[in-house]
């Protein structure tokens, strides 16, 4: 729709219209314009008016250049500048694509439909089954390459730490790769796999007790709290152990990871941290992008070492120092121990005392307090907190009742104050009335009105604010990311027909008080008989 002229010496491109002068198109400019990228990294779009007889004000193409074209050019240029530190990773760059596709189709036929029929978990079988089939396919092709390159005599063995449903372990075991899966919680699906699939229920604490020198590969497939420990455990298990990681939830050695790389997303920053960690503990690291139904598709592959066997002691010392550096609780813990022990009048514990109290010994060859501790208990970090064995309920229902009531009240008041919508109705006495609905607010805006303490508590719940609102559907309505007060006249409309059939013939018992009757400035527009909730406390019944 236009001709272009490039002027590389002046770093600019001129666009000449093909449309006749005077013709107006919704997008295509009917005038000449120039895009310039200066040496000062400034991008500009200039309209060359000498070719135009009439003014361009009001021309939709001008707005298109300003609102759409220019911002995107700036974004592309910025991404290009950042590409050196965060290069785009093509998918399946480390394995032959044809070989991967062949293996994937074979495994899909072999396990797909069979596992979908047997799937006992509440999770989506399509996502988890085909995702693990894809990961297994990738590992098998990767390992086949390694098998040939190293001239191995048998298939590689593996340990999958944080194996979850154990599906990846099952598939690899069935395909002839000996291995074991470890997770702190047994899953119902484990019994389906049979005795050939080794799955162990145990809690992993990063220590010398949990090393796996007899295995070839250590796998961390979305292993959460264990993710940063996978390369450490692999490096310390044996000089020949390799590691395969798919980082997902961002954790450091003793807690949540805090973004530390400017100009990147939280996910990219975490990938950079794990990549650096793998190199520090002694691995050459390669990255690849998997073809799996997940937004977190980058895998890190640690194969050969970046040091000699004779340098193991030096490198292991470096590992310990790095763990301490990224353990945010260590300093706080030291201070608390000082206060409780009270060995020094000035509240300063000697380094030797601290080591002895924590089952450490002092290396007399190195007096530097920062690096002279060596664990005799073989625990690498006492502040590590593994996930609880029992899965916590995080749907906002176990939060403090006073906190929930107060938060609901604050949100409702915010929605009442953000608009002036009213419902008109005729009461049981025949009189017309108006009931204030207030206004609607996007969840992204509503969340900013809450206090930091409230946000902190909701953040630990699955779904956060949206889950709290949906738990109170009799008070709030949430549609397409926007929240508002629910209409009391819509009570029961969202009930499914199946639930209605189950209740048919049963006497409805009111067990909850009406929030609107007690808290809304116009009270509840329904009388006590029609409202599904109780207006008078004495009428509340208990279900036996």
C-alpha atoms as one frame of an Amber mdcrd trajectory, in Angstrom:
protein
   0.000   0.000   0.000   3.072   2.243  -0.004   6.546   2.645  -1.527   9.599
   3.019   0.690  12.938   4.760   0.367  15.772   3.823   2.705  18.498   6.236
   3.762  20.917   4.173   5.880  23.414   7.005   6.305  20.762   9.102   8.048
  19.132   6.037   9.687  15.699   6.716   8.234  13.012   5.231   6.001  10.540
   7.346   3.995   7.077   5.942   3.180   5.340   7.252   0.055   1.563   6.722
  -0.302   0.065   4.721  -3.141  -3.419   6.122  -2.482  -4.290   9.232  -4.417
  -4.015  12.581  -2.644  -7.332  13.418  -1.061  -8.349   9.814  -0.541  -8.771
   8.852   3.100  -8.261   5.309   4.373  -8.996   4.040   7.874  -5.373   2.972
   8.378  -3.188   3.622   5.339  -1.770   7.186   5.317  -2.424   9.202   2.167
   0.650  11.320   2.821   4.406  10.859   2.971   5.938  10.174   6.377   9.410
   9.404   7.658  10.682   7.184  10.480  14.073   8.099  11.908  16.241   6.228
  14.405  18.885   8.661  15.650  22.293   7.816  17.060  20.966   8.965  20.438
  18.523   6.014  20.262  15.563   8.326  19.645  12.795   7.168  17.302  10.612
   9.754  15.564   7.806   9.731  13.020   7.553  12.886  10.889   4.795  13.788
   8.435   6.131  15.454   5.291   3.484  18.032   4.478   5.040  19.273   1.246
   3.200  16.573  -0.690  -0.172  17.448   0.780  -2.417  20.292  -0.265  -4.821
  19.974   2.649  -4.307  19.847   6.411  -3.935  16.382   7.956  -5.768  17.197
  11.193  -8.554  14.760  11.791  -7.008  12.209   9.451  -7.353   8.794  11.192
  -4.020   7.659   9.775  -2.223  10.372  11.793  -3.720   9.018  14.997  -2.749
   5.496  13.898   0.890   6.555  13.484   0.935   8.254  16.890  -1.016   5.733
  18.953  -0.079   2.416  17.288   3.014   2.631  15.136   5.363   4.796  17.220
   4.904   2.936  20.569   5.420  -0.432  18.867   8.583   0.772  17.152   9.945
   1.898  20.508   8.996  -1.439  22.085  10.645  -3.456  19.306  13.791  -1.356
  19.523  13.900  -1.807  23.302  13.420  -5.566  23.001  16.230  -5.694  20.472
  18.542  -3.887  22.889  17.662  -6.325  25.659  18.019  -9.357  23.404  21.710
  -9.747  24.216  20.945 -10.358  27.907  17.608 -12.137  27.335  17.838 -13.715
  23.855  14.786 -15.352  22.332  15.087 -19.122  22.658  13.629 -21.153  19.784
  11.732 -24.294  20.748  13.477 -27.673  20.576  16.812 -26.133  19.636  18.914
 -28.852  21.317  17.224 -31.956  19.914  16.291 -33.094  16.383  12.701 -31.966
  15.808  11.819 -34.917  13.570  13.059 -37.401  16.166  11.136 -35.578  18.905
   7.883 -35.553  16.881   8.231 -39.274  16.164   8.763 -40.170  19.817   5.994
 -37.835  20.966   3.438 -39.407  18.613   4.459 -42.896  19.737   4.112 -42.049
  23.437   0.854 -40.195  22.813  -0.670 -43.298  21.201   0.823 -45.602  23.813
  -0.236 -43.703  26.950  -2.612 -40.842  26.084  -6.089 -42.364  25.891  -5.208
 -45.112  28.353  -4.227 -42.648  31.096  -7.133 -40.285  30.429  -9.588 -43.112
  31.141  -7.808 -44.077  34.372  -7.043 -40.549  35.658  -8.275 -40.351  39.295
  -6.944 -36.858  40.114  -9.074 -33.697  40.257  -6.591 -31.957  37.931  -7.131
 -31.631  34.181  -5.915 -34.913  32.617  -5.470 -33.435  29.132  -2.994 -30.819
  30.358  -0.966 -32.980  32.733  -0.870 -36.158  30.648   0.204 -34.548  27.382
   2.592 -32.190  29.137   4.444 -35.078  30.785   4.372 -37.063  27.532   6.063
 -34.092  25.847   8.689 -33.795  28.613   9.346 -37.552  28.490   9.714 -37.353
  24.698  12.240 -34.545  25.001  14.301 -36.376  27.628  14.300 -39.607  25.646
  15.588 -37.887  22.498  18.141 -35.916  24.534  19.316 -39.052  26.302  19.495
 -41.004  23.037  21.876 -38.359  21.683  23.947 -38.597  24.853  23.899 -42.406
  24.671  25.529 -42.280  21.241  27.938 -39.416  21.949  29.303 -40.932  25.183
  29.191 -44.502  23.970  27.101 -45.639  26.933  26.371 -49.311  27.508  22.955
 -48.926  29.157  20.100 -46.445  29.346  20.435 -43.514  31.725  19.014 -43.710
  35.254  17.275 -40.805  36.953  15.714 -39.355  40.101  12.686 -37.055  39.786
  12.588 -34.823  42.884   9.130 -33.401  43.570   7.593 -35.867  41.131   3.980
 -34.962  42.006   1.588 -37.340  40.261   4.567 -39.476  39.180   3.452 -39.639
  35.548   6.843 -38.662  34.139   8.504 -41.390  36.237   5.947 -43.920  35.012
   6.453 -43.136  31.318  10.265 -43.113  31.485  10.276 -46.357  33.490   7.962
 -48.029  30.981  10.322 -46.936  28.204  13.250 -48.705  29.860  14.892 -45.896
  31.831  15.436 -47.015  35.456  14.524 -44.342  37.955  12.671 -43.270  41.046
  10.293 -40.449  41.886  10.289 -38.681  45.249   7.572 -36.452  46.678   6.539
 -35.467  50.177   2.932 -36.502  49.534   1.481 -39.671  48.068  -0.982 -39.233
  45.195  -3.993 -41.405  44.489  -2.771 -42.157  40.984   0.436 -43.799  42.242
  -1.369 -47.109  42.851  -2.409 -47.299  39.190   1.136 -47.440  37.854   2.067
 -50.764  39.382   5.148 -51.938  41.324   7.544 -51.343  38.400   7.233 -47.584
  38.930   9.241 -46.642  42.017   7.655 -43.721  43.847   8.680 -42.762  47.365
   6.865 -40.551  49.846   9.506 -38.619  51.757  10.600 -35.091  52.645  13.840
 -33.940  51.071  16.061 -31.738  53.233  19.111 -30.412  51.366  21.872 -32.362
  53.090  24.402 -35.138  52.645  21.641 -37.577  53.588  19.887 -36.938  50.277
  22.528 -37.512  47.623  22.092 -39.878  44.689  25.549 -40.930  43.434  24.248
 -44.118  41.800  22.001 -42.227  39.329  22.880 -40.367  36.109  20.307 -37.571
  35.998  18.445 -35.455  38.559  15.123 -34.052  37.310  13.364 -30.991  38.705
  10.056 -30.694  36.832   8.232 -27.712  38.399   9.781 -28.717  41.724   8.971
 -25.411  43.505  10.951 -25.060  46.784  13.468 -27.683  45.661  14.243 -25.983
  42.324  17.401 -24.077  43.395  18.604 -27.141  45.307  18.416 -29.497  42.308
  21.724 -28.376  40.726  23.383 -28.299  44.178  22.274 -31.848  44.993  23.286
 -33.019  41.515  26.712 -31.392  41.766  27.391 -32.916  45.181  26.010 -36.373
  44.365  28.779 -37.234  41.924  31.037 -35.553  39.393  29.188 -37.324  36.576
  25.592 -36.561  37.564  23.637 -34.289  35.230  20.540 -32.188  35.901  17.373
 -31.228  34.009  15.307 -28.309  35.329  12.002 -26.687  34.394  11.828 -23.658
  36.738   8.313 -22.498  37.541   7.369 -20.999  40.917  10.176 -18.700  42.026
  11.973 -19.881  45.164  15.454 -19.284  46.490  17.193 -21.488  49.054  15.002
 -20.515  52.015  11.962 -18.668  50.717  10.320 -16.800  47.861  12.624 -15.309
  45.244  12.641 -11.525  44.927  13.233 -10.076  41.458  16.823  -8.845  41.159
  17.293  -8.119  37.445  15.962  -4.769  36.227  14.251  -4.575  32.859  13.025
  -8.169  33.001   9.910 -10.002  34.103   9.810 -11.930  37.381   9.989 -15.194
  35.424  12.970 -14.089  33.303  14.747 -12.759  36.388  14.277 -16.108  38.110
  15.583 -17.965  35.057  18.674 -15.754  35.140  19.173 -16.570  38.829  18.856
 -20.337  38.304  21.130 -20.177  35.259  23.778 -18.340  37.293  23.347 -20.785
  40.159  23.926 -23.786  37.890  27.166 -22.256  36.653  28.361 -21.362  40.159
  27.852 -24.906  41.454  29.930 -26.210  38.559  27.845 -26.903  35.445  27.940
 -25.826  31.836  24.328 -24.792  31.197  22.193 -24.961  28.062  18.663 -23.592
  27.619  15.837 -24.842  25.472  12.128 -24.218  25.065   9.798 -27.186  25.379
   6.590 -27.762  23.449   4.275 -28.160  26.416   0.885 -26.612  27.334   2.412
 -24.266  29.905   3.551 -20.641  30.078   6.745 -21.792  31.860   8.397 -23.779
  29.071  12.094 -22.992  29.429  14.284 -25.860  30.576  17.875 -25.723  31.802
  20.144 -28.651  31.024  23.292 -29.164  33.078  25.599 -31.757  31.562  29.358
 -31.346  31.697  31.261 -29.582  34.507  33.149 -26.308  34.192  35.964 -27.482
  36.493  38.269 -30.449  36.954  37.715 -33.275  39.448  40.784 -32.151  41.355
  39.107 -28.765  42.000  36.071 -30.261  43.758  36.948 -28.940  47.239  37.428
 -25.387  45.970  34.194 -25.431  43.983  32.227 -26.917  46.888  33.390 -24.079
  49.100  32.141 -21.678  46.434  28.775 -23.428  46.495  28.460 -22.963  50.252
  29.279 -19.270  49.997  26.706 -18.794  47.249  23.998 -20.519  49.285  24.722
 -18.217  52.232  24.668 -15.179  49.959  21.159 -15.965  48.735  19.764 -17.143
  52.079  17.824 -14.099  53.249  16.963 -15.551  56.683  20.505 -16.369  57.785
  21.386 -12.944  59.190  18.107 -12.611  61.090  18.550 -16.082  62.497  22.033
 -15.240  63.757  20.717 -12.231  65.670  17.906 -14.206  67.270  20.364 -16.835
  68.466  22.536 -14.141  70.003  19.645 -12.812  72.030  18.468 -16.190  73.274
  21.875 -17.517  74.263  23.106 -14.338  75.944  26.737 -15.438  75.915  28.085
 -11.948  75.326  27.106  -8.938  77.443  27.211  -6.643  74.442  24.876  -8.995
  72.489  27.626 -10.110  70.126  28.176 -13.832  69.811  31.669 -15.016  68.998
  31.972 -16.859  65.729  33.194 -19.977  67.505  30.209 -19.969  69.893  27.783
 -19.630  67.015  29.350 -22.547  65.175  29.304 -24.804  68.235  25.702 -23.923
  69.067  24.622 -24.836  65.534  26.599 -28.089  65.349  29.326 -26.497  63.273
  33.059 -26.852  63.673  35.665 -24.205  63.032  38.130 -24.739  60.231  41.380
 -23.542  61.793  42.966 -23.158  58.375  40.615 -20.342  57.486  39.777 -17.732
  60.130  37.428 -15.705  57.933  34.085 -15.790  59.816  32.158 -15.654  56.550
  33.527 -18.895  55.131  35.037 -21.007  57.915  31.936 -22.983  58.887  31.732
 -26.582  57.889  28.672 -28.640  58.729  29.154 -31.743  60.814  25.412 -32.421
  60.848  25.516 -32.468  57.009  22.581 -30.044  56.750  23.406 -27.416  54.162
  20.949 -24.772  55.362  18.993 -24.960  58.606  16.520 -22.316  57.473  15.217
 -24.368  54.536  11.461 -24.870  54.853  10.056 -27.732  52.768   6.406 -27.653
  51.809   3.974 -29.027  54.384   3.090 -32.664  53.839  -0.610 -31.944  54.237
  -1.836 -29.713  51.424  -3.109 -26.461  52.890  -6.591 -25.200  52.128  -6.051
 -21.812  50.482  -9.496 -20.788  49.254 -10.007 -17.935  51.752 -12.332 -20.048
  53.913  -9.748 -20.646  56.665  -8.838 -17.004  57.152  -9.748 -15.217  60.372
 -13.505 -14.506  60.436 -13.048 -10.962  61.725 -10.592 -10.262  58.889 -13.015
 -11.658  56.298 -15.973  -9.658  57.629 -13.952  -6.453  57.726 -12.571  -6.982
  54.205 -16.031  -7.709  52.773 -17.342  -4.547  54.422 -14.512  -2.401  53.015
 -14.975  -3.758  49.487 -18.748  -3.332  49.592 -18.409   0.271  50.768 -15.899
   0.977  47.984 -18.325  -0.365  45.362 -21.213   1.616  46.853 -19.203   4.829
  46.665 -17.886   4.380  43.116 -21.239   4.817  41.347 -24.852   5.922  41.641
 -26.777   3.015  40.103 -30.095   2.132  41.759 -32.567  -0.739  41.527 -36.247
   0.189  41.446 -38.637  -2.285  43.052 -42.081  -2.672  44.595 -42.041  -3.882
  48.187 -44.392  -6.344  49.844 -46.376  -3.370  51.124 -47.008  -2.194  47.547
 -44.782   0.863  47.847 -42.094   1.674  45.312 -38.526   1.818  46.533 -34.992
   2.348  45.336 -32.027   0.236  46.347 -28.488   1.485  45.761 -26.240  -0.763
  43.660 -23.367   1.696  43.627 -20.980   1.063  40.756 -18.677  -1.475  39.151
 -14.900  -1.619  39.331 -12.244  -3.678  37.565 -10.507  -6.103  39.909  -7.127
  -4.613  39.003  -8.381  -1.227  40.242 -10.303  -2.583  43.230  -7.269  -4.424
  44.579  -5.368  -1.124  44.788  -7.912   0.233  47.271  -7.074  -2.450  49.853
  -4.482  -2.093  52.600  -1.084  -3.777  52.400  -1.977  -6.090  55.292  -5.157
  -7.198  53.531  -3.332  -7.812  50.261  -0.640  -9.801  52.057  -3.188 -12.206
  53.539  -5.166 -12.552  50.310  -1.985 -13.107  48.289  -1.371 -16.369  50.139
  -4.737 -17.703  48.973  -5.404 -19.311  45.606  -7.171 -16.720  43.488  -6.725
 -13.985  46.093  -9.335 -11.235  45.890 -11.377 -12.961  43.201 -11.742 -16.082
  45.331 -12.948 -14.005  48.290 -15.565 -12.288  46.106 -16.790 -15.544  44.604
 -17.078 -17.057  48.080 -19.565 -14.266  48.797 -21.736 -14.435  45.683 -24.749
 -13.333  47.698 -22.966  -9.993  48.217 -20.784  -9.522  45.124 -21.083 -10.130
  41.405 -17.905 -10.798  39.372 -18.116 -10.813  35.572 -15.271 -10.492  33.058
 -12.821  -9.142  35.604 -15.235  -6.536  36.963 -16.834  -6.556  40.424 -20.033
  -4.986  41.689 -22.689  -5.592  44.339 -25.012  -8.496  43.662 -28.706  -7.844
  43.306 -30.726  -9.453  46.131 -33.465 -10.098  43.542 -31.115 -12.513  41.722
 -30.806 -14.870  44.692 -30.862 -18.481  43.510 -30.678 -17.710  39.773 -27.134
 -19.073  39.542 -28.120 -22.444  41.027 -27.619 -25.298  38.579 -30.602 -27.360
  37.496 -28.923 -30.435  38.957 -28.640 -28.804  42.373 -32.261 -27.703  42.123
 -33.362 -31.255  41.399 -31.459 -32.523  44.417 -33.226 -30.001  46.634 -36.670
 -30.652  45.151 -39.050 -31.876  47.802 -36.752 -30.809  50.625 -37.527 -28.029
  53.044 -35.184 -25.053  52.595 -33.477 -24.150  55.851 -31.951 -20.726  56.346
 -28.620 -20.956  58.100 -26.914 -17.631  57.292 -27.773 -14.037  58.190 -28.582
 -11.554  55.427 -25.567  -9.277  54.899 -27.593  -6.561  53.166 -30.198  -6.443
  55.947 -27.491  -5.645  58.491 -24.990  -3.617  56.484 -26.489  -1.982  53.387
 -27.627   1.655  53.815 -31.015   0.720  52.259 -31.162  -2.600  54.132 -32.491
  -5.621  52.189 -35.230  -4.892  49.635 -36.750  -8.347  50.199 -38.840  -9.250
  53.216 -37.778 -12.029  55.562 -40.012 -14.588  53.843 -38.678 -14.078  50.297
 -35.024 -13.555  51.197 -32.881 -16.691  51.200 -31.044 -15.345  54.230 -32.196
 -14.599  57.749 -33.135 -11.066  58.803 -33.653 -11.868  62.492 -31.009 -13.816
  64.421 -33.589 -15.824  66.336 -34.767 -17.368  63.060 -31.384 -18.853  62.151
 -31.562 -22.646  62.038 -28.735 -25.131  62.345 -28.325 -28.020  59.948 -27.924
 -31.422  61.593
